[in-house]
Amino acid sequence: MISFFFCFFSVFGQRTLRGKTIDQFSESAIGITIFDKDTIKIGQTDLNGYFQIKLPKETNKLIFAGVGYEWAVVTVPSECENLEIILFLASTYDFMSPRKVDRLRQKEFEKLTELHYQAYKKGIFETEKPCVIRKFEPNWPK
């Protein structure tokens, strides 16, 4: 009976995640809305970019979206409890083909690990490397 009780709560349990969002210039990203994979709002960052959310155990994808920022879709491993997210400012690219814009965006995206390390050295982030998994998503698929 006791093992059934623990199995029941582990299946339907939630985990608490906390973290911070910044932009690529190491400034706090405020008012960022956090959605689950089904685009249901589950949280928002405060005026310093910090957040704390409760996430169902079966959910491992999150979307971070805010006015003036590109959306960040991240996969959260089960052992990850402190999320440190860097958001890129949304830009307008005049007189460029969509493929060239994606190449420029991907070039910025490839700097993500270095930007995270710089934020760690400045004391903004707590860890040297991000615990979330993030892939580049082109606006113009091939």
Secondary structure, 3 states (H helix, E strand, C coil): CHHHHHHHHHHHCEEEEEEEEEECCCCECCCCEEEECCCCEEEECCCCCEEEEEEECCCCEEEEECCCECCEEEECCCCCCEEEEEECECCCCCCCCHHHHHHHHHHHHCCHHHHHHHHHHCCCCCCCCCCCEECCCCCCCC
